[in-house]
Amino acid sequence: MNKTLSIVIPAYNEGPTIHRILNKVKEVQLIDNIEKEVIIVNDCSKDNTEEAVLAYKEANPDLPISYYKHEVNKGKGAALHTGIYNAKGDYVIIQDADLEYDPMEYNLLLKPIVNDFADVVYGSRFMGGNPHRILFFWHSLGNGMLTFLSNMFTNLNLTDMETCYKLFRRETIQSITLKENRFGFEPEVTAKVARIPKIRIYEVGISYYGRTYEEGKKIGWKDGFRAIYCILKYNLFK
């Protein structure tokens, strides 16, 4: 029986472009005949995200899509909680609804797990020879500082703790109780995964096609301070 990859997509006001990322997800051919399960969680968008997703689902019955929505805006982390809870595949990957990450690289993250070397795989924007859009110095410096601080407490040597692309065995991620509703998801899940006995964490280089704030990037400096708080909270106060 073929394995399945659950692709969890949190969406907030992505109506005009979400079909583009879904097209990319649909096009990718996964290794070992792994099948796809797409889980979209609409976090109370104020635009036509729901209409766009439902129209795409109806027009593409060959791509299994499960759709959930929050009646009030809870944040990206909360949308991920909903998606992860409802995942039924053997593996779970996080996919932002924007076009910053390329689904064609799913296989890079799948290989260490399929070959039974890893239980968790992070896709790093700061290693490897893949294309990376040049954007904000302070944003990159902030990412590096957050990863460094996280590594100090987890004793990992990650290069990109804040990456969107995180791939888990389903039983691994569903065994964790997650609490952060917004952008604290990344440091929280990293701290909690690192404490799992005998966990095998790998990292692979990926591409990064970053958006500017004018193009729809949502994370800001306040989220950076929240991430610092979460690193301390979930590592010092277990």
Buried (B, 14 or more C-beta within 10 A) or exposed (E): EEBBBBBBBBBBBBBEBBBEBBEBBBEBEBEEEBEBBBBBBBBBBEEBBBEBBBEBBEEBEEBBBBBBBBEEBBBBBBBBBBBBBBBEBBBBBBBBBBBBBBBEBBBBBBBBBBEEEBBBBBBBBBBBEBEBEEEEEEBBEBBBEBBEBBBEBBEBEBBBBBBBBBBBBBEBBBEBEBBBBBBBBBBBBBBBBBEBEEBBBBBBBBBBEBBEEEEBBEBEEEBBEBBBEBBBBBBEEE
